[in-house]
Amino acid sequence: MTTTTYLIIAAAVLVFIVIFQIAKASEYVSVLKGEETSRKQNNRINGFMLLGFMIVGFIAVYYCNKLLYKTTLFPQGSASVEGEKFDEMFMITTAVTGLVFVITQFLLFFFAWKYQEKEGRKAFYFPHNNKLELVWTVVPAIFLTVLVVFGLRFWFRITSDAPKGALEVEIVGKQFGWMMRYPGKDKIFGKTYFRVISDANSNPFGQIFEDNEELKLKADPTNFDDVVTTQTMYIVKGRPVKLIIGSRDVIHDVGLNHFRLKMDAVPGIPTTLWFTPKYTTKEMKERTGNPNFVYEIACDQMCGNGHYSMKGIIEVVTQEEFDIWMAKQKPNYYLAFPDKDPSAIKPAADSTAAVTAADKNAVAINK
């Protein structure tokens, strides 16, 4: 064991001995003063200590909030239009529950001090009261119902159909990273099948590029222009983006803290959500004063021993910047079949050389 471990053990033993000695000393004092007198004195001390604990506790809560609030994401504001509603709902929930916390804690400690044992005072037992039980059951139920209704309303909004013209991005998690797929010029995602997934063959989504008689699959041409990226997602400021979320292995969770959103990634069950980014990455660097700021995709579901490292990045750009970036991307079809890539096809010595049907398909993708 290290020196630090020995010091911790020694400190723990010392604290135990001190507490034990104080307890023994209290017993001796009780014997000398008389058990009744000592008990009453201890009650008074405990009553004032509880009152002091309440005051110190409220001051500590206020101080911690003032000190640490600036280290949270709230001063930056929500980076999505839809996230503003969740911030609003969070503040309402915090205000309601915070008020209840202050009132109940004040009454708890104040009553312990005010109604401590005194000469001539007899305890009054209050075993049952229908009106009181009705109040403390119905009132919280009403508040909770209202909060739940607000939550469901916002939830149904972001999981409903995205607005027309929204950018669609498929994001899939695997231990321990993220993959994204964009539809090409045809704006249609090609069909996929899990049994043809192959990272070695540059087909991480299982796109159906070729006929497969064994699996009874027919090639889907809409796959030929789909773009696949890893770890970094590009989306557009002010344009709604719909995420189609999935997983290749265990349950993950797409956590978009800056946008105030999250959604489970479940194997075999696609989930969706949509939102509208408010600020580009460049603008957020200026807003936060942090030149290294990035929008992060976190995995908010424990998914294995590498969970801590499962992070992705979102780059929010303008539409023009997105179009330029997209134009530079090579369809995943060419990564899976490099020989079909027109840029890799060397001109034949005879300009009238025949071109295979597969090459014609490949060239057609870029038109």
Backbone torsions as a table, in degrees:
resi	resn	phi	psi	omega
1	MET	NA	151.5	-178.9
2	THR	-80.3	167.5	178.5
3	THR	-61.3	-38.6	179.2
4	THR	-60.5	-41.6	179.6
5	THR	-63.0	-42.6	178.4
6	TYR	-62.7	-39.8	179.8
7	LEU	-65.4	-39.3	179.2
8	ILE	-64.5	-44.2	178.8
9	ILE	-62.9	-43.5	179.9
10	ALA	-62.8	-40.8	179.3
11	ALA	-65.3	-40.4	179.3
12	ALA	-63.6	-43.1	178.1
13	VAL	-62.8	-42.0	-179.9
14	LEU	-62.6	-43.4	178.4
15	VAL	-61.6	-41.8	178.8
16	PHE	-61.6	-43.5	-179.8
17	ILE	-63.6	-42.1	-179.7
18	VAL	-62.2	-45.7	179.3
19	ILE	-62.4	-40.8	179.4
20	PHE	-63.1	-42.8	-179.6
21	GLN	-67.3	-37.6	177.7
22	ILE	-64.9	-40.8	178.7
23	ALA	-62.7	-43.1	178.7
24	LYS	-65.0	-40.6	178.6
25	ALA	-63.3	-37.5	178.0
26	SER	-63.5	-37.5	177.9
27	GLU	-64.3	-41.8	179.9
28	TYR	-64.6	-40.1	178.5
29	VAL	-63.4	-39.6	179.0
30	SER	-61.5	-39.2	179.4
31	VAL	-66.1	-42.0	-177.9
32	LEU	-70.3	-42.4	-177.1
33	LYS	-83.5	-24.3	-171.0
34	GLY	105.4	133.7	-174.0
35	GLU	-60.4	-39.6	-178.1
36	GLU	-64.7	-47.7	-178.9
37	THR	-63.9	-41.6	-179.3
38	SER	-65.1	-40.7	-179.6
39	ARG	-62.3	-44.3	-179.9
40	LYS	-64.0	-39.7	179.3
41	GLN	-64.9	-42.8	178.6
42	ASN	-63.3	-35.7	178.1
43	ASN	-62.8	-42.7	179.0
44	ARG	-64.0	-43.4	179.9
45	ILE	-63.0	-45.7	-179.8
46	ASN	-62.8	-38.2	178.5
47	GLY	-60.5	-46.1	179.6
48	PHE	-70.5	-33.1	177.6
49	MET	-66.3	-40.1	177.2
50	LEU	-63.9	-40.1	177.4
51	LEU	-63.1	-43.2	178.3
52	GLY	-65.4	-38.4	178.6
53	PHE	-62.5	-39.0	178.6
54	MET	-62.5	-47.3	-178.2
55	ILE	-63.4	-47.3	179.6
56	VAL	-63.2	-38.7	-179.5
57	GLY	-63.5	-45.0	178.7
58	PHE	-63.8	-39.9	178.1
59	ILE	-63.9	-41.3	-179.2
60	ALA	-65.1	-41.1	178.8
61	VAL	-61.8	-45.4	179.6
62	TYR	-63.0	-44.1	-177.2
63	TYR	-65.6	-44.1	179.7
64	CYS	-61.8	-40.6	178.8
65	ASN	-63.7	-44.0	-180.0
66	LYS	-66.6	-36.3	-176.9
67	LEU	-76.2	-39.4	-170.6
68	LEU	-101.8	-12.4	-177.9
69	TYR	-56.5	-39.4	-177.1
70	LYS	-68.8	-15.6	179.0
71	THR	-88.0	-5.0	179.3
72	THR	-88.5	-179.1	179.3
73	LEU	-85.8	-7.6	-174.8
74	PHE	-66.8	-39.0	179.0
75	PRO	-59.9	-26.9	179.6
76	GLN	-74.5	-24.1	-175.0
77	GLY	79.6	163.8	179.6
78	SER	-69.3	138.7	178.8
79	ALA	-88.7	3.5	176.5
80	SER	-131.3	152.5	179.8
81	VAL	-62.8	-44.0	-178.1
82	GLU	-67.8	-32.1	-179.8
83	GLY	-64.6	-23.5	178.2
84	GLU	-59.3	-37.7	179.7
85	LYS	-66.3	-36.6	178.8
86	PHE	-70.3	-35.9	174.2
87	ASP	-62.2	-43.5	179.2
88	GLU	-61.7	-44.9	179.5
89	MET	-64.8	-38.5	179.2
90	PHE	-63.8	-42.6	-179.3
91	MET	-66.3	-39.1	177.5
92	ILE	-63.7	-44.9	179.1
93	THR	-62.0	-43.0	179.8
94	THR	-64.9	-39.5	179.5
95	ALA	-64.6	-44.9	-178.7
96	VAL	-66.2	-52.9	-178.6
97	THR	-68.3	-31.9	177.4
98	GLY	-65.0	-41.5	178.0
99	LEU	-63.2	-43.6	178.1
100	VAL	-62.2	-40.9	179.4
101	PHE	-60.9	-48.6	-178.3
102	VAL	-61.4	-46.3	-178.0
103	ILE	-63.7	-48.5	-177.0
104	THR	-66.9	-39.5	179.7
105	GLN	-69.9	-36.8	176.8
106	PHE	-62.5	-47.3	-179.8
107	LEU	-64.0	-38.1	-179.4
108	LEU	-60.0	-52.5	-176.0
109	PHE	-78.3	-36.1	179.8
110	PHE	-65.2	-43.3	179.4
111	PHE	-65.0	-36.6	178.3
112	ALA	-61.5	-32.9	178.4
113	TRP	-82.5	-47.7	-174.0
114	LYS	-67.4	-38.5	-174.5
115	TYR	-104.9	34.2	174.7
116	GLN	-69.6	164.5	-177.1
117	GLU	-61.7	131.9	176.7
118	LYS	-141.3	157.3	178.2
119	GLU	-61.7	131.3	176.4
120	GLY	84.6	-5.4	179.2
121	ARG	-97.8	131.3	-179.4
122	LYS	-114.8	134.8	-179.3
123	ALA	-65.5	138.8	178.4
124	PHE	-108.6	119.8	-178.3
125	TYR	-87.3	130.7	-174.5
126	PHE	-123.0	78.2	-169.8
127	PRO	-74.3	-29.5	-172.9
128	HIS	-159.5	139.9	176.1
129	ASN	-155.0	111.1	-175.9
130	ASN	-61.6	-41.6	-178.3
131	LYS	-63.7	-44.7	-179.3
132	LEU	-63.1	-44.0	179.8
133	GLU	-66.2	-34.5	178.0
134	LEU	-65.1	-42.4	-179.3
135	VAL	-63.8	-50.5	-174.7
136	TRP	-78.4	-1.5	172.8
137	THR	-99.5	-46.9	-175.0
138	VAL	-72.3	-45.1	-176.9
139	VAL	-60.5	-51.8	176.9
140	PRO	-60.9	-36.1	-180.0
141	ALA	-62.5	-39.1	179.2
142	ILE	-64.9	-48.2	-179.5
143	PHE	-61.2	-44.9	-179.0
144	LEU	-65.2	-37.9	178.8
145	THR	-63.3	-43.0	178.7
146	VAL	-61.9	-44.4	-179.6
147	LEU	-64.8	-40.4	179.2
148	VAL	-64.8	-41.2	179.6
149	VAL	-62.3	-43.7	177.0
150	PHE	-60.4	-44.3	-179.6
151	GLY	-61.7	-44.6	179.6
152	LEU	-65.0	-36.3	179.6
153	ARG	-61.9	-46.3	179.0
154	PHE	-68.3	-37.6	-179.5
155	TRP	-63.4	-46.4	-180.0
156	PHE	-63.7	-29.2	-179.3
157	ARG	-68.2	-48.7	-175.5
158	ILE	-77.0	-15.6	178.1
159	THR	-102.2	1.8	177.3
160	SER	-82.1	-175.0	178.6
161	ASP	-62.9	135.9	178.8
162	ALA	-72.1	155.7	178.3
163	PRO	-60.0	155.8	179.3
164	LYS	-61.4	137.1	179.7
165	GLY	87.9	5.0	179.8
166	ALA	-67.1	145.4	174.4
167	LEU	-75.9	130.7	179.5
168	GLU	-106.9	131.9	178.7
169	VAL	-134.4	128.5	174.5
170	GLU	-93.0	127.2	179.0
171	ILE	-124.0	127.8	-177.0
172	VAL	-125.9	134.5	178.2
173	GLY	-100.7	149.1	172.0
174	LYS	-148.7	159.4	179.0
175	GLN	-69.1	111.4	-0.2
176	PHE	-134.7	82.4	-178.8
177	GLY	-169.2	176.5	-177.8
178	TRP	-120.8	145.7	175.5
179	MET	-127.1	142.8	-179.9
180	MET	-124.8	146.3	176.6
181	ARG	-132.4	133.1	178.5
182	TYR	-114.6	140.0	173.4
183	PRO	-70.6	150.2	-179.6
184	GLY	-83.2	-149.4	-175.8
185	LYS	-64.6	-23.7	-179.8
186	ASP	-78.7	-7.2	178.2
187	LYS	61.5	23.5	-178.3
188	ILE	-126.9	131.4	174.2
189	PHE	-76.1	131.9	175.6
190	GLY	-71.1	157.2	-179.2
191	LYS	-70.6	149.9	179.7
192	THR	-128.9	161.0	176.6
193	TYR	-148.2	130.2	-170.5
194	PHE	-62.7	-26.3	-175.6
195	ARG	-78.3	-8.5	176.5
196	VAL	-107.1	9.8	175.2
197	ILE	-62.8	132.2	179.4
198	SER	-156.6	106.7	177.0
199	ASP	-66.3	-35.7	-178.6
200	ALA	-63.2	-31.4	-179.9
201	ASN	-100.8	21.7	178.0
202	SER	56.2	42.1	177.3
203	ASN	-133.2	65.1	-174.8
204	PRO	-69.5	-20.6	-179.9
205	PHE	-94.0	-10.8	-176.7
206	GLY	75.9	39.2	179.2
207	GLN	-68.1	140.7	-178.4
208	ILE	-89.0	94.1	-178.2
209	PHE	-89.7	-29.5	-174.0
210	GLU	-132.0	160.8	173.5
211	ASP	-66.7	143.0	177.8
212	ASN	-136.9	102.2	-176.1
213	GLU	-66.4	-36.1	-178.7
214	GLU	-62.5	-42.7	-179.8
215	LEU	-93.2	-0.4	-179.9
216	LYS	59.0	47.3	179.9
217	LEU	-112.3	144.0	177.5
218	LYS	-114.8	134.0	-178.3
219	ALA	-53.5	137.9	179.1
220	ASP	-109.1	107.0	-177.6
221	PRO	-60.0	-23.5	-179.7
222	THR	-67.4	-11.7	176.4
223	ASN	-76.6	-21.1	-168.6
224	PHE	-65.8	-21.2	-178.9
225	ASP	-113.1	5.6	179.0
226	ASP	-69.8	141.5	-178.2
227	VAL	-108.2	132.9	179.9
228	VAL	-117.6	132.6	175.6
229	THR	-130.6	167.6	177.1
230	THR	-127.4	140.8	171.4
231	GLN	71.1	-33.0	-178.0
232	THR	-117.2	126.3	178.7
233	MET	-110.7	131.8	176.8
234	TYR	-104.1	126.1	176.0
235	ILE	-134.9	172.1	-169.6
236	VAL	-113.2	135.1	176.3
237	LYS	-63.9	133.2	176.5
238	GLY	78.5	-2.7	179.0
239	ARG	-111.1	123.6	179.3
240	PRO	-56.5	140.3	177.7
241	VAL	-125.1	129.8	178.6
242	LYS	-104.4	123.4	178.0
243	LEU	-98.4	127.9	174.1
244	ILE	-105.3	111.0	-164.3
245	ILE	-108.5	136.2	177.8
246	GLY	-149.6	179.5	179.1
247	SER	-142.3	148.3	179.5
248	ARG	-97.5	-12.3	-176.5
249	ASP	-139.8	-84.2	-178.5
250	VAL	-105.7	179.0	178.1
251	ILE	-73.4	125.6	173.4
252	HIS	-116.0	-174.6	177.6
253	ASP	-151.6	122.7	178.3
254	VAL	-78.2	104.3	-179.4
255	GLY	-101.0	115.4	-179.4
256	LEU	-114.0	76.8	-171.3
257	ASN	-60.7	-41.3	-177.9
258	HIS	-68.4	-25.1	179.5
259	PHE	-96.4	-2.6	177.3
260	ARG	66.7	33.3	-176.8
261	LEU	-133.2	157.8	173.5
262	LYS	-160.9	155.5	179.1
263	MET	-157.8	137.9	178.4
264	ASP	-66.1	143.1	171.7
265	ALA	-107.7	108.2	-171.8
266	VAL	-111.2	129.9	178.4
267	PRO	-58.5	127.2	175.9
268	GLY	79.6	-5.0	-178.9
269	ILE	-130.2	93.8	179.6
270	PRO	-61.6	137.3	174.0
271	THR	-120.4	160.4	-177.6
272	THR	-138.0	156.5	166.4
273	LEU	-157.5	159.6	177.1
274	TRP	-138.9	153.7	179.5
275	PHE	-157.1	168.1	-178.7
276	THR	-121.3	109.7	179.6
277	PRO	-62.7	141.6	-179.1
278	LYS	-100.9	-30.8	-174.5
279	TYR	-131.6	141.7	172.8
280	THR	-71.9	165.2	177.1
281	THR	-60.0	-39.1	179.1
282	LYS	-62.4	-42.2	179.9
283	GLU	-66.9	-36.4	178.6
284	MET	-68.9	-31.3	174.8
285	LYS	-62.2	-37.7	178.4
286	GLU	-73.7	-40.8	-179.3
287	ARG	-63.5	-40.3	-176.7
288	THR	-89.0	-13.3	-175.8
289	GLY	69.1	20.5	-177.6
290	ASN	-117.6	106.4	-178.2
291	PRO	-67.2	-14.5	-179.7
292	ASN	-101.6	12.5	-177.1
293	PHE	-63.0	139.6	172.7
294	VAL	-141.0	147.1	169.2
295	TYR	-76.7	128.5	-174.2
296	GLU	-108.0	141.0	168.4
297	ILE	-102.6	110.1	-179.5
298	ALA	-103.4	154.7	171.0
299	CYS	-94.8	111.6	-176.4
300	ASP	-95.1	21.5	178.0
301	GLN	-133.4	124.8	178.8
302	MET	-56.3	120.2	-171.0
303	CYS	-129.2	11.2	178.8
304	GLY	139.6	-177.1	-174.2
305	ASN	-71.1	-12.9	176.4
306	GLY	-104.9	17.0	-177.2
307	HIS	-53.9	-41.0	-176.3
308	TYR	-60.2	-26.3	-174.9
309	SER	-95.7	0.6	-175.9
310	MET	-83.5	86.7	-177.7
311	LYS	-130.7	145.8	174.7
312	GLY	-129.8	175.3	-177.9
313	ILE	-128.0	141.3	172.5
314	ILE	-112.0	126.3	174.2
315	GLU	-103.9	113.5	176.1
316	VAL	-95.2	121.5	-175.5
317	VAL	-130.2	176.0	174.7
318	THR	-77.7	167.0	-179.7
319	GLN	-62.6	-39.4	179.7
320	GLU	-63.2	-44.8	179.1
321	GLU	-64.1	-36.8	179.3
322	PHE	-66.5	-41.4	179.9
323	ASP	-63.1	-39.9	178.5
324	ILE	-65.2	-44.0	179.5
325	TRP	-62.6	-44.2	-177.5
326	MET	-64.0	-36.8	-178.6
327	ALA	-65.9	-23.8	-179.3
328	LYS	-85.4	-12.8	-176.7
329	GLN	-80.0	142.9	179.3
330	LYS	-98.4	130.3	177.4
331	PRO	-53.0	143.8	-177.9
332	ASN	-64.0	-21.6	177.5
333	TYR	-57.8	-38.8	-179.7
334	TYR	-74.1	-25.8	176.6
335	LEU	-75.0	-35.0	178.2
336	ALA	-76.1	-31.2	-179.5
337	PHE	-131.1	76.5	-177.0
338	PRO	-56.4	-29.4	-178.3
339	ASP	-70.7	-13.6	178.8
340	LYS	-92.3	-5.5	-177.1
341	ASP	-72.6	119.6	-178.9
342	PRO	-57.8	-32.5	-178.7
343	SER	-71.2	-17.8	-179.8
344	ALA	-98.6	-6.4	-179.1
345	ILE	-82.3	117.6	-178.9
346	LYS	-81.6	138.4	179.1
347	PRO	-59.6	135.8	178.4
348	ALA	-73.1	154.7	178.8
349	ALA	-60.7	-38.1	177.5
350	ASP	-97.0	114.1	-175.9
351	SER	-62.5	-15.4	-178.8
352	THR	-97.8	13.7	-178.7
353	ALA	-60.2	147.3	-178.9
354	ALA	-70.4	146.1	177.6
355	VAL	-111.2	131.7	-177.9
356	THR	-68.5	160.6	178.6
357	ALA	-62.4	-37.1	-179.8
358	ALA	-64.7	-40.2	178.8
359	ASP	-65.6	-36.4	177.7
360	LYS	-62.9	-41.3	177.0
361	ASN	-61.6	-41.8	-178.0
362	ALA	-65.2	-43.0	179.8
363	VAL	-65.2	-36.2	-178.2
364	ALA	-62.7	-27.3	-177.2
365	ILE	-63.6	-35.2	-176.8
366	ASN	-85.8	-6.5	-177.6
367	LYS	-76.4	NA	NA
